[in-house]
Amino acid sequence: MALLRDWLVERYGWGRRDALPFVIVAGGHHGVPPTNGAIGALDEHAELLRTPGCEAAWRGVQWELLDACAEACGVVDRLPVWRGVRLPQAAQVLLTGLVIMADWIASNPDLFPYFPQAAGVGDRERVEAAWRGLDLPAPWQPAEPAEDADGLFASRFELPDGAKVRPVQEHALRLARGMAAPGLMVIEAPMGEGKTEVALAVAEVFAARSGAGGCYVALPTMATSNALFSRMLTWLRRLPCSGTADGPYSVVLAHGKAALNEDYAGLLRSGFRTIRGVEPDGWAQAGERWRASAVLVAHRWLRGRKKNLLASFAVGTIDQLLFMGLKGRHLALRHLAMAGKVVVIDEAHAYDTYMNSYLDRVLSWLGEYGVPVVVLSATLPAGRRAELVQAYTGTGEVAEVAEARGYPLITVAEQGGRPVSEPVDASGRRTEVHIERLDDDLDALAARLRAELAEGGCALVVRNTVDRVLETAGHLRRSHPEATVTVAHARFLDLDRAANDRQLLDLFGPPGKALKRPAGPYIVVASQVAEQSLDIDFDLLVSDLCPIDLLIQRMGRLHRHQRGAGQSQRPARLRAARCLVTGADWGESPIEPVNGSQRVYRLYPLLRAAAVLAPHLVADGGRPVCLPEDISPLVQAAYGPDAVGPSEWQAVLDKAHRADLIHQAEQEKKAETFQIRAAAGGKPLIGWVDAGVGDADDSPAGRAQVRDSVDSVEVLVAQRLSDGSIRTMPWLDGGRGGLEVPTETAPEARLARILASCGLRLPLRLSNPGVVDRVIAELEANCISAWQNPECHWLAGELILFLDEDCHTRLAGFDLRYSEDNGLEVARAA
């Protein structure tokens, strides 16, 4: 970097400050742009650049090399013209990312082996052979689809028989085609309206117009990412020109446990190949071709946490996108990956102030790059909508967007243009939900469910904490022996949770797909995992009080599909949709939510939710909540500035509001600690990631940087029998259960992968300061040295939780018990 700077100054008359934005690209190629202090220190030690006494000779050689590079790159005549040009920071970042990528390719000994050139083979031939051996799939180059909305959706997606394109889908596609240049589109529409499909259709239009070479879809969790990945593969296989002479599309599932996903694992297997350039014995083959003729591949070179997002198409967690805003090594490579795509952000309402701070910073950079962005939400507060637009465009002209009403609603914003929000006609799908209060008493809940399910039917009970899920399920099993009671929460092994999701879809999915829907009585007791991205449908909903947007999401699982004329296929008592709201002491003024709910959501949004629901309570003669037309009014009222609730609530609400504002301010301040700055014109990237976090990836520690959460402990779970042998959990399906795992040697790959699929995140009470050190120490004491072989990558470095024959153990003063039915239960040891 220093040599380039001095060369530009001496050869072409550049000023030293003018040169810095250009030469910083070389300075950051190891992942961290230098600081002013580092540059100053180098300037004070000229001997590091040229041996004292031989300066002229060194300078002559160095300038000769740089002159040759300039000649080879064809920039000799351009360098004088570029003098004084302010190179934007966005350009500096992307050029740095390209240099890093080129450096990693050129440094690959499989492509460029360390041996003398074979006779008759020159540099050009070696480079061409290496490039063919690398065989990177070409980026997506779509033509803008010419079909109307009906034709486009029919050709790209699996639509139910007789399904028609919905107004929000048609309107979004028309707006995308009418934009002068692709920019930001925010789509607010009810659950089940096909927002994901319209986002992918809009992505085709945006990519064709912007030159984007791929698409990234960001979701809240690994589970929701897995669910969408298979849907994206279906879309990709239906795109025009898939698998033509241009080659396959590169695809990645981007989260820490992607390799355990069966769909992605299949692509990894079919895409396996060796990467070779020139063979050691001289001129040879350019490398093996793909073993499978699939049109979608997981390219070998693009694997790894720092390169995987360079693939053209990716589905992953929101964390992968938020890492763009986190000071970390090789950050420029992550920016390069996202800058070439259309970015889709799903469930935009699901993030707290801390995460939104990162998201806004990322949107500002995406706007600098001109990256088209599609944001999806069913329950987005108007103020948050305006913040998203302002972050992306950098404009303060968002008043109209903040004040826009109507639902569904689509907002579009172009760089330099005025953002516009347009209401859209509803699709005609309508559900009236009757809201009732229910005392927070397990006997009262059991009695009500017994009455409601007397003729059969399926009920969903959503609790705000896993402990309440397990307590409720246990009580209902005892009081309802005639009913089937199952649980769904995040405290299951990865394989068990995936099986639970499949079972939910098999039993309660849409008509035509859920062929095993039970007659009932059937009760599912779930945590927040039931809120998002599962197309499941119940006859009755019971929910703990939660923020209004999340309660509406839960209502989206109630009478989600039409089951016969007038819902005639449901039990007669359950043909009217009803939501029973519990989890609070309704006799207090204001009402008092249970402690667990206050810990998860804080008091203020819970009180606001209860206040805006009051006019809809059946007991008080209120009218039903009508979905979708009441979604936006309820959300805007709950998150707006106006007072809600009875006058006697106001003092408590004001106090809770002040506490909430303090909490949000603390979150924003905390988020700034490792957050990169907004793009600053042509200022050089000196110190861009200084005082950062080092390597940032999708590990628990990495995720904790972009989520305001405790770095929870994650373990793999296996059984250790009384004879000392170790086995996989006995009930795992597909021939994976009860397999003995060797301890004297590393297990073979399939067995290690099964054990790696049994990951489990311990609850926060085992991750809090004062406990976590003891937890880790006790788990590390069970380390099996044979599994620490680097070649056993599935198990090396992992913490293993061993359970006995009864699936029980003791850890750091807590009793842990695991079952296929309940997942992990934790209690303080007696």
C-alpha positions in Angstrom: 0.0 0.0 0.0 2.8 2.4 0.9 4.7 1.6 -2.3 1.6 2.2 -4.4 1.0 5.5 -2.7 4.6 6.7 -3.2 4.6 5.5 -6.8 1.4 7.4 -7.6 2.9 10.5 -6.0 6.3 10.3 -7.8 5.2 8.9 -11.2 1.9 10.6 -11.7 1.9 13.7 -9.4 -0.9 12.5 -7.1 -1.2 14.0 -3.6 -0.7 11.6 -0.8 -4.2 12.1 0.6 -5.7 11.7 -2.9 -3.9 8.3 -3.3 -5.1 6.8 0.0 -8.7 5.9 -1.0 -7.2 3.9 -4.0 -4.2 2.3 -2.3 -6.2 1.3 0.8 -7.5 -1.5 -1.3 -4.1 -3.2 -1.1 -3.7 -2.3 2.5 -6.9 -4.2 3.5 -6.3 -7.4 1.5 -5.5 -9.4 4.6 -9.0 -8.5 6.0 -8.3 -5.5 8.1 -7.6 -2.0 6.6 -4.7 -0.4 8.4 -5.1 2.4 11.0 -3.6 5.9 10.8 -1.2 4.7 13.6 0.0 1.8 11.6 0.6 3.9 8.5 2.4 6.6 10.5 4.6 3.9 12.1 5.6 2.6 8.7 6.4 6.0 7.4 8.8 6.4 10.4 10.6 3.2 9.4 11.6 3.6 5.8 14.1 0.7 6.2 11.2 -1.7 6.1 10.6 -0.7 2.5 14.1 -0.2 1.3 17.5 -1.3 2.7 19.4 1.7 3.9 22.2 2.7 1.5 20.4 0.9 -1.4 17.3 3.1 -1.6 17.7 4.1 -5.2 18.2 0.5 -6.4 15.2 -0.7 -4.4 13.1 2.2 -5.7 14.1 1.5 -9.3 13.1 -2.2 -9.0 9.8 -1.4 -7.2 8.8 1.2 -9.7 9.7 -1.1 -12.6 7.4 -3.8 -11.2 4.5 -1.3 -10.7 5.1 0.2 -14.1 4.8 -3.2 -15.6 1.6 -3.9 -13.7 0.1 -0.6 -14.8 1.0 -1.5 -18.4 -0.5 -5.0 -18.1 -3.7 -3.6 -16.7 -4.0 -0.9 -19.3 -4.2 2.0 -16.9 -1.1 4.0 -17.8 -3.2 6.6 -19.6 -6.0 6.6 -17.0 -3.9 7.2 -13.8 -3.3 10.9 -14.6 -7.0 11.4 -15.2 -8.0 9.6 -12.0 -5.8 12.0 -10.0 -8.1 14.0 -7.6 -11.1 11.6 -8.1 -12.9 10.9 -4.9 -13.3 7.2 -4.8 -16.4 6.4 -2.7 -16.0 4.2 0.3 -18.5 1.8 -1.2 -16.1 1.3 -4.2 -13.1 1.0 -1.8 -14.9 -1.8 0.1 -15.9 -3.8 -3.0 -12.5 -3.5 -4.6 -10.9 -4.7 -1.4 -13.3 -7.7 -1.5 -12.3 -8.5 -5.1 -8.6 -8.3 -4.2 -9.2 -10.7 -1.2 -11.0 -13.1 -3.4 -8.4 -13.0 -6.2 -5.7 -13.4 -3.6 -7.3 -16.5 -2.1 -7.7 -18.1 -5.6 -4.1 -17.3 -6.6 -2.8 -18.6 -3.3 -4.6 -22.0 -3.7 -1.9 -24.6 -4.1 -4.4 -27.0 -5.7 -4.8 -24.5 -8.5 -1.2 -23.1 -8.6 1.0 -25.9 -7.3 4.5 -25.2 -5.9 6.7 -26.8 -8.5 8.7 -25.6 -11.6 6.7 -25.1 -14.7 6.5 -28.0 -17.1 8.3 -27.7 -20.3 6.4 -25.8 -22.9 3.8 -24.5 -20.5 3.7 -20.8 -20.0 2.0 -18.6 -17.3 -1.0 -17.9 -19.5 -1.7 -21.6 -20.0 -1.2 -22.3 -16.2 -3.7 -19.5 -15.4 -6.2 -20.7 -17.9 -5.9 -24.3 -16.6 -6.4 -23.1 -13.0 -9.5 -21.0 -14.0 -11.0 -24.0 -15.7 -10.1 -26.2 -12.7 -11.8 -23.7 -10.4 -14.9 -23.7 -12.6 -16.8 -21.1 -10.6 -20.5 -21.0 -11.7 -21.4 -17.9 -13.6 -23.6 -15.4 -11.9 -27.3 -15.2 -12.5 -28.1 -13.2 -15.6 -31.9 -13.2 -15.8 -33.9 -11.6 -18.6 -36.8 -9.6 -17.3 -39.9 -11.9 -17.2 -42.4 -10.9 -19.9 -45.4 -12.9 -18.6 -48.2 -11.2 -16.7 -48.6 -12.0 -13.0 -50.8 -15.0 -13.6 -48.4 -16.6 -16.1 -45.3 -15.8 -14.0 -46.6 -17.2 -10.8 -48.0 -20.3 -12.5 -44.6 -21.0 -14.1 -42.4 -20.4 -11.0 -44.4 -21.7 -8.0 -46.4 -24.7 -6.8 -49.8 -23.1 -6.5 -52.8 -25.0 -5.1 -55.4 -26.1 -7.6 -57.6 -23.2 -8.6 -55.4 -20.6 -6.8 -55.3 -17.2 -8.4 -52.7 -14.5 -8.1 -53.6 -12.2 -5.2 -53.9 -8.5 -5.6 -50.8 -7.8 -3.4 -48.8 -10.1 -5.7 -50.0 -8.5 -8.9 -49.6 -5.0 -7.5 -46.1 -5.5 -6.3 -45.0 -6.9 -9.6 -46.5 -3.9 -11.4 -44.8 -1.5 -9.1 -41.4 -3.3 -9.6 -41.8 -3.0 -13.3 -42.7 0.7 -13.1 -39.8 1.8 -10.9 -37.2 3.9 -12.8 -34.5 1.9 -11.0 -34.6 -1.0 -8.6 -34.5 0.2 -5.0 -36.4 -0.7 -1.8 -39.8 -2.3 -1.7 -41.6 -2.9 1.6 -44.6 -5.3 1.3 -47.0 -5.4 4.2 -49.6 -8.1 3.8 -51.5 -10.7 5.9 -50.1 -14.1 6.8 -50.7 -16.6 4.1 -50.9 -14.1 1.2 -47.9 -15.4 -0.6 -45.4 -12.7 0.3 -42.4 -15.0 -0.2 -43.5 -15.9 -3.7 -44.0 -12.2 -4.7 -40.6 -11.3 -3.2 -38.9 -13.9 -5.5 -40.9 -12.7 -8.5 -39.9 -9.1 -7.8 -36.3 -10.3 -7.3 -36.4 -11.5 -10.9 -37.4 -8.1 -12.2 -35.0 -6.2 -9.9 -32.1 -8.5 -10.9 -32.7 -8.1 -14.6 -32.8 -4.3 -14.3 -29.9 -3.9 -11.9 -27.5 -6.5 -13.1 -27.7 -8.4 -9.7 -26.2 -11.8 -10.0 -28.1 -13.6 -7.3 -30.5 -13.4 -4.4 -30.2 -13.6 -0.6 -33.3 -14.3 1.6 -32.8 -13.5 5.3 -35.0 -15.1 7.9 -35.2 -14.9 11.7 -34.0 -18.4 12.6 -32.3 -21.5 11.4 -35.6 -23.4 11.4 -37.3 -20.8 9.2 -34.3 -20.7 6.9 -34.4 -24.5 6.5 -38.1 -24.3 5.7 -37.7 -21.7 3.0 -34.6 -23.3 1.5 -36.5 -26.1 -0.2 -39.0 -23.6 -1.6 -36.2 -21.6 -3.1 -34.8 -24.7 -4.7 -38.1 -25.3 -6.4 -38.2 -21.7 -7.7 -34.6 -22.0 -9.0 -35.3 -25.2 -10.8 -38.2 -23.4 -12.6 -36.2 -20.4 -13.7 -35.6 -20.1 -17.4 -32.2 -21.3 -18.7 -31.4 -23.3 -15.6 -28.5 -25.7 -16.3 -27.9 -24.5 -19.9 -24.5 -24.0 -21.4 -23.9 -21.1 -19.0 -23.5 -23.7 -16.3 -25.3 -24.4 -13.0 -26.3 -21.9 -10.4 -24.4 -21.9 -7.2 -26.6 -22.2 -4.1 -25.9 -22.1 -0.4 -27.8 -22.5 2.9 -26.2 -19.9 5.1 -26.2 -20.7 8.8 -24.1 -22.6 11.3 -25.9 -26.0 10.9 -26.5 -25.8 7.1 -24.6 -29.1 6.4 -27.2 -30.9 8.6 -30.1 -29.9 6.3 -30.9 -32.8 4.0 -31.7 -30.7 0.9 -28.4 -28.8 1.2 -26.5 -32.0 2.1 -27.7 -33.5 -1.2 -26.4 -30.5 -3.1 -23.0 -30.8 -1.2 -22.8 -34.5 -2.2 -23.7 -33.9 -5.9 -21.4 -30.9 -6.1 -18.4 -32.7 -4.7 -15.4 -32.4 -6.9 -11.7 -31.9 -6.7 -10.2 -28.5 -7.8 -7.0 -29.0 -9.8 -5.1 -26.8 -12.2 -1.8 -28.1 -13.5 -0.9 -31.6 -12.5 2.5 -32.3 -10.8 3.6 -34.3 -13.9 3.2 -31.4 -16.2 0.3 -30.3 -18.4 -2.8 -32.3 -17.5 -6.6 -32.2 -17.2 -8.2 -29.0 -16.0 -9.9 -30.8 -13.2 -12.9 -33.1 -12.8 -16.2 -31.9 -13.9 -19.4 -32.1 -11.9 -20.3 -35.6 -10.9 -24.0 -34.8 -11.2 -25.8 -32.9 -13.9 -27.9 -30.9 -11.4 -28.7 -27.4 -12.4 -28.0 -26.3 -8.8 -24.7 -26.9 -7.1 -23.0 -26.2 -3.8 -19.6 -25.4 -5.2 -16.6 -26.7 -3.3 -14.5 -23.6 -3.4 -17.5 -21.5 -2.2 -17.8 -23.5 1.0 -16.6 -22.1 4.3 -18.0 -19.3 6.5 -16.2 -16.5 4.7 -16.8 -17.5 1.1 -20.2 -19.2 1.1 -22.2 -16.1 0.5 -20.3 -15.4 -2.7 -22.6 -18.1 -4.2 -25.3 -16.7 -6.4 -28.3 -17.8 -4.4 -28.5 -18.1 -0.6 -31.1 -18.6 2.1 -30.0 -18.0 5.7 -30.5 -16.3 9.0 -30.8 -12.5 9.4 -27.5 -12.7 11.3 -25.6 -13.3 8.0 -26.9 -10.0 6.7 -26.4 -8.1 10.0 -22.7 -9.2 10.0 -22.3 -6.7 7.2 -22.6 -4.0 9.9 -20.2 -5.7 12.4 -16.5 -4.8 12.5 -14.8 -8.1 11.7 -12.0 -9.5 9.6 -12.6 -9.8 5.9 -15.8 -7.7 6.2 -15.2 -6.5 2.6 -15.7 -10.0 1.3 -19.2 -10.1 3.0 -20.0 -6.8 1.5 -18.9 -8.0 -1.9 -21.2 -11.0 -1.6 -24.3 -9.0 -0.7 -23.6 -6.1 -3.2 -24.1 -8.4 -6.1 -27.5 -9.7 -5.1 -31.1 -8.8 -4.6 -31.7 -9.0 -0.8 -35.0 -10.2 0.7 -35.7 -9.6 4.4 -38.6 -11.7 5.7 -40.4 -11.2 9.0 -39.1 -7.7 9.4 -41.2 -7.1 12.5 -39.4 -9.8 14.4 -36.3 -7.9 15.4 -35.7 -5.8 18.6 -34.0 -2.4 18.8 -30.5 -3.9 19.0 -30.9 -5.9 15.8 -32.7 -3.1 14.1 -29.8 -0.8 14.8 -27.6 -3.2 12.8 -30.2 -3.7 10.1 -30.5 0.1 9.6 -26.7 0.4 9.2 -26.7 -2.5 6.8 -29.5 -1.0 4.7 -27.6 2.3 4.5 -24.7 0.4 2.9 -27.0 -1.6 0.6 -28.4 1.7 -0.5 -24.9 3.0 -1.3 -24.3 -0.1 -3.4 -27.6 0.2 -5.2 -28.6 -3.2 -4.0 -32.3 -3.9 -4.6 -34.0 -4.8 -1.3 -37.5 -6.4 -0.6 -38.8 -6.2 3.0 -41.7 -8.4 4.0 -43.9 -8.2 7.1 -47.5 -8.9 8.1 -47.4 -6.6 11.2 -45.0 -3.6 10.6 -45.4 -0.5 12.7 -45.6 2.7 10.6 -42.7 4.2 12.4 -40.5 1.2 11.7 -41.5 1.4 8.0 -40.3 5.0 7.8 -37.0 4.0 9.6 -36.3 1.3 7.0 -36.9 3.8 4.1 -34.8 6.5 5.7 -31.9 4.0 6.4 -31.9 2.8 2.8 -32.3 6.1 1.0 -30.6 8.4 3.4 -33.5 10.9 2.9 -35.4 12.6 5.6 -38.5 12.8 3.4 -40.3 9.9 5.1 -43.3 11.7 6.7 -45.7 10.5 4.1 -44.5 7.0 4.5 -44.8 7.2 8.3 -48.4 8.5 7.9 -49.5 6.0 5.2 -52.4 3.9 6.1 -54.2 1.1 4.3 -53.6 -2.6 4.3 -52.2 -4.5 2.5 -49.6 -1.7 1.8 -46.6 -1.5 -0.6 -43.9 1.1 -0.2 -41.3 1.8 -2.9 -38.3 4.0 -2.6 -35.6 4.7 -5.2 -32.3 6.4 -4.5 -32.8 10.1 -5.0 -36.5 9.7 -5.5 -39.5 10.3 -3.2 -40.7 7.2 -1.4 -44.3 6.3 -2.1 -46.8 4.0 -0.2 -49.8 2.5 -2.0 -52.6 0.6 -0.4 -53.7 -2.6 -2.2 -57.0 -4.3 -2.4 -57.4 -7.2 0.0 -57.6 -10.7 -1.5 -61.0 -11.5 -0.1 -59.7 -13.9 2.4 -61.3 -12.9 5.7 -61.4 -14.3 9.2 -63.3 -12.9 12.1 -61.6 -13.8 15.4 -63.6 -13.6 18.6 -61.3 -12.5 21.5 -61.9 -13.7 25.0 -60.0 -13.3 28.2 -59.1 -16.5 30.1 -57.8 -16.6 33.7 -54.2 -17.7 34.0 -55.1 -20.9 35.8 -54.3 -24.4 34.6 -57.6 -25.8 35.9 -59.5 -23.1 34.1 -57.6 -23.8 30.9 -58.2 -27.5 31.2 -61.9 -27.0 31.8 -62.3 -24.6 28.9 -60.5 -27.0 26.5 -62.6 -29.9 27.6 -65.7 -27.9 26.7 -64.4 -26.6 23.4 -63.1 -30.0 22.2 -66.0 -32.1 23.4 -66.9 -32.8 19.7 -63.2 -33.1 18.7 -61.0 -30.5 17.0 -57.5 -29.2 17.2 -56.3 -26.5 19.6 -53.0 -24.6 19.7 -51.9 -23.2 23.1 -49.0 -20.7 22.8 -46.9 -19.9 25.8 -44.2 -17.2 26.1 -41.6 -19.4 27.9 -40.6 -23.1 27.5 -41.2 -23.7 31.2 -44.8 -22.6 30.8 -45.1 -24.9 27.8 -43.9 -27.9 29.7 -46.0 -27.1 32.8 -49.1 -26.6 30.7 -48.6 -29.8 28.7 -48.1 -31.9 31.8 -51.3 -30.6 33.4 -53.3 -31.1 30.2 -52.1 -34.7 29.8 -53.2 -35.5 33.3 -56.5 -33.8 33.0 -57.3 -34.8 29.4 -56.3 -38.5 29.1 -58.6 -38.8 26.1 -56.8 -36.1 24.2 -53.5 -36.2 22.4 -51.2 -33.5 23.8 -47.9 -32.6 22.2 -45.4 -29.8 22.6 -43.3 -27.7 20.2 -40.5 -25.5 21.4 -36.8 -24.7 20.7 -35.4 -26.9 23.4 -35.3 -30.1 21.3 -32.4 -31.8 19.6 -32.0 -30.5 16.0 -33.3 -33.8 14.6 -36.2 -33.9 16.9 -37.2 -30.4 16.2 -37.1 -31.0 12.5 -39.3 -34.1 13.0 -41.7 -32.0 15.1 -42.0 -29.4 12.4 -42.7 -32.1 9.8 -45.3 -33.7 12.0 -47.0 -30.3 12.5 -47.2 -29.8 8.8 -48.4 -33.4 8.2 -51.2 -33.0 10.7 -52.2 -29.3 10.5 -50.8 -28.1 7.2 -53.0 -26.8 4.3 -55.7 -29.0 2.8 -54.4 -31.3 0.1 -51.0 -31.6 1.9 -52.0 -32.5 5.5 -53.6 -35.8 4.8 -53.4 -37.0 8.4 -55.4 -34.2 10.1 -56.7 -35.7 13.4 -60.3 -35.6 14.3 -59.3 -34.7 17.8 -59.3 -33.8 20.5 -55.8 -32.8 19.8 -53.8 -30.1 21.7 -50.4 -28.6 20.7 -48.7 -26.6 23.4 -46.0 -24.5 21.8 -43.7 -21.6 22.4 -43.0 -18.8 19.9 -41.8 -21.4 17.3 -45.4 -21.6 16.2 -45.5 -17.9 15.2 -43.4 -17.9 12.0 -43.1 -19.6 8.7 -45.1 -22.7 9.5 -48.3 -23.0 7.4 -50.3 -24.7 10.1 -54.0 -24.3 10.8 -56.0 -24.9 14.1 -59.6 -24.8 15.1 -59.0 -22.9 18.4 -56.2 -20.7 19.7 -55.2 -20.0 23.3 -52.3 -17.5 23.7 -50.4 -15.9 26.4 -50.6 -12.1 26.2 -47.8 -10.8 24.0 -47.1 -7.7 21.9 -49.9 -7.1 19.5 -48.0 -7.8 16.3 -46.9 -11.2 17.6 -50.4 -12.0 18.8 -51.7 -11.3 15.3 -49.1 -13.6 13.9 -50.4 -16.3 16.3 -53.9 -15.6 15.1 -52.6 -16.3 11.6 -52.5 -20.0 12.7 -56.2 -20.0 13.5 -58.7 -20.9 10.7 -55.8 -20.2 8.3 -57.5 -22.3 5.5 -61.0 -22.8 4.4 -62.2 -26.3 5.5 -65.5 -26.8 3.8 -68.2 -24.2 3.1 -68.5 -22.1 6.1 -65.7 -24.1 7.8 -68.2 -27.0 7.9 -65.4 -29.6 8.2 -64.5 -28.3 11.6 -66.5 -29.3 14.7 -69.7 -27.3 15.0 -68.6 -25.5 18.2 -65.3 -24.4 16.5 -66.5 -23.1 13.2 -66.2 -19.5 14.5 -62.6 -18.6 15.1 -61.8 -17.9 18.7 -58.7 -16.7 20.5 -58.5 -17.0 24.2 -55.9 -14.6 25.7 -54.4 -15.7 29.0 -51.1 -15.2 30.8 -52.2 -12.2 32.9 -54.1 -11.2 36.0 -57.1 -9.5 34.4 -58.5 -8.4 37.8 -55.7 -5.9 38.4 -55.8 -2.3 37.0 -53.9 -2.2 34.9 -53.7 -5.9 34.1 -50.6 -7.7 35.3 -48.9 -10.0 32.8 -47.1 -13.1 34.3 -43.4 -12.6 35.1 -42.1 -14.8 32.4 -43.9 -12.7 29.7 -42.5 -9.5 31.2 -39.0 -10.9 31.1 -39.3 -11.8 27.4 -41.2 -8.8 26.1 -41.1 -6.1 28.8 -44.2 -4.5 30.4 -44.9 -1.6 28.1 -45.8 -3.4 24.8 -47.8 -6.0 26.8 -50.0 -3.3 28.4 -50.4 -1.5 25.0 -51.5 -4.8 23.4 -54.1 -5.4 26.2 -55.3 -1.9 25.8 -55.9 -2.0 22.0 -57.6 -5.4 22.3 -60.1 -4.2 24.9 -62.7 -2.9 22.3 -62.7 -6.5 20.8 -63.4 -8.5 23.9 -66.5 -10.6 23.7 -67.3 -10.2 27.4 -67.5 -6.5 27.0 -69.7 -6.6 23.8 -66.7 -5.9 21.6 -66.7 -6.8 17.9 -64.4 -9.6 16.6 -61.0 -8.8 15.2 -61.3 -8.9 11.4 -58.3 -10.2 9.6 -56.8 -8.7 7.5 -58.5 -5.2 7.8 -57.9 -4.8 11.6 -54.2 -5.9 11.4 -52.7 -2.5 10.6 -55.0 -0.4 12.8 -54.2 -2.6 15.8 -50.5 -2.5 15.2 -50.3 1.2 14.5 -52.4 1.9 17.7 -50.3 -0.3 19.8 -47.0 1.2 18.6 -48.1 4.7 17.9 -47.7 7.8 20.1 -51.3 8.2 21.2 -52.5 7.2 24.7 -54.5 3.9 24.9 -56.3 2.2 27.7 -58.4 3.4 30.6 -57.3 6.6 32.5 -56.4 4.7 35.6 -53.8 2.8 33.6 -51.9 5.9 32.5 -49.6 6.3 35.4 -48.3 2.7 35.1 -48.2 3.0 31.3 -46.1 6.2 31.5 -43.7 4.6 34.0 -43.4 1.5 31.8 -42.9 3.7 28.7 -40.0 5.6 30.3 -38.4 2.2 31.3 -38.9 1.0 27.7 -37.2 4.1 26.2 -34.3 3.7 28.5 -34.0 0.0 27.5 -34.1 0.9 23.8 -31.5 3.6 24.3 -29.2 1.1 26.1 -29.7 -1.4 23.2 -28.8 1.2 20.6 -25.7 2.3 22.5 -24.6 -1.3 23.1 -25.2 -2.1 19.4 -22.8 0.8 18.4 -19.8 -0.8 20.2 -18.7 -3.0 17.3 -20.8 -1.4 14.5 -19.1 0.0 11.4 -19.8 3.6 10.5 -22.1 4.7 7.7 -20.4 5.2 4.3 -18.5 8.5 4.4 -18.1 9.7 0.8 -14.5 9.5 -0.5 -12.9 9.2 2.9 -10.3 6.4 2.9 -11.2 3.2 4.8 -8.4 3.7 7.3 -9.3 2.0 10.6 -12.6 0.8 9.1 -12.8 -2.2 11.4 -10.4 -1.1 14.1 -11.3 -2.3 17.6 -13.6 -4.9 16.1 -14.5 -8.5 17.1 -12.0 -10.3 14.9 -13.6 -13.1 13.0 -17.4 -12.9 12.9 -19.3 -16.0 11.8 -22.5 -17.9 12.5 -21.4 -19.4 15.8 -23.1 -18.7 19.1 -20.4 -16.1 19.8 -20.9 -14.5 16.4 -24.6 -14.4 16.7 -24.4 -12.8 20.1 -22.7 -9.8 18.6 -25.7 -8.9 16.4 -28.4 -10.1 18.8 -28.8 -8.6 22.3 -28.6 -12.0 23.9 -26.5 -14.1 26.2 -23.9 -16.3 24.4 -25.8 -19.6 25.1 -24.0 -22.9 25.5 -24.6 -25.4 22.7 -24.0 -29.1 23.2 -24.4 -32.4 21.3 -26.4 -35.0 23.1 -25.8 -38.8 23.3 -26.5 -41.6 25.7 -23.8 -43.2 27.9 -24.9 -46.5 29.2 -23.9 -48.2 32.4 -21.3 -50.3 30.7 -19.6 -47.1 29.4 -20.7 -47.5 25.8 -22.0 -44.4 23.9 -25.0 -44.5 21.6 -27.1 -42.1 19.6 -30.6 -41.4 21.1 -32.7 -44.5 20.7 -35.8 -43.0 19.0 -34.0 -41.2 16.0 -35.7 -42.3 12.8 -34.2 -43.3 9.5 -31.9 -46.0 11.1 -30.1 -43.3 13.1 -31.2 -44.3 16.6 -29.4 -46.5 19.1 -26.2 -46.7 17.1 -23.0 -47.3 19.1 -20.4 -44.6 18.7 -16.7 -45.7 19.1 -14.6 -43.8 21.7 -11.2 -45.3 21.0 -11.2 -44.0 17.4 -13.0 -41.2 15.5 -16.4 -42.4 14.3 -16.9 -42.8 10.6 -18.4 -39.8 8.8 -22.0 -40.9 8.7 -22.1 -41.7 12.4 -20.4 -38.5 13.3 -22.8 -36.5 11.3 -25.8 -38.2 13.1 -24.3 -37.2 16.4 -23.7 -33.6 15.1 -27.4 -33.5 14.2 -28.3 -33.9 17.8 -27.4 -30.3 18.8 -29.2 -28.6 21.6 -28.9 -25.1 23.0 -29.0 -25.1 26.8 -31.5 -22.7 28.5 -30.3 -19.3 29.7 -30.2 -20.4 33.3 -27.2 -22.6 32.4 -25.5 -19.8 30.4 -25.7 -17.0 32.9 -22.5 -15.6 34.6 -21.7 -17.5 37.7 -23.0 -20.8 36.2 -21.7 -21.0 32.7 -18.0 -21.5 33.7 -19.0 -24.5 35.8 -21.2 -25.9 33.0 -18.4 -25.7 30.5 -15.9 -27.2 32.9 -18.1 -30.2 33.6 -18.8 -30.7 30.0 -15.2 -30.5 29.0 -14.4 -33.1 31.6 -16.3 -35.5 29.4 -14.1 -34.8 26.4 -13.3 -37.9 24.3 -9.8 -37.4 22.9 -10.4 -39.6 19.8 -13.1 -37.3 18.6 -10.8 -34.2 18.7 -9.0 -35.3 15.5 -9.3 -32.4 13.0 -10.4 -34.9 10.4 -13.4 -35.6 12.5 -14.7 -32.1 11.8 -18.3 -32.9 12.9 -17.3 -33.5 16.5 -13.9 -31.9 17.1 -14.2 -29.0 19.6 -17.9 -29.8 20.4 -19.2 -30.1 23.9 -21.0 -33.4 24.6 -23.9 -33.8 27.1 -24.1 -37.5 28.0 -27.4 -38.8 29.4 -27.9 -42.1 31.1 -30.3 -44.9 30.2 -33.2 -42.9 31.6 -32.1 -39.8 29.6 -31.2 -38.0 32.8 -28.0 -36.3 34.0 -26.9 -33.7 36.5 -25.0 -30.6 35.4 -23.7 -27.7 37.5 -26.2 -28.3 40.2 -29.2 -28.8 37.9 -31.1 -31.9 37.0 -31.5 -32.3 33.2 -34.0 -34.8 31.7 -34.7 -35.2 28.0 -37.5 -37.0 26.2 -38.7 -37.4 22.7 -42.1 -36.0 23.8 -41.0 -33.0 26.0 -37.5 -32.1 24.9 -35.2 -30.8 27.6 -36.5 -30.2 31.1 -34.3 -28.5 33.7 -34.8 -28.2 37.4 -32.4 -27.1 40.2 -31.1 -30.3 41.9 -32.5 -31.0 45.4 
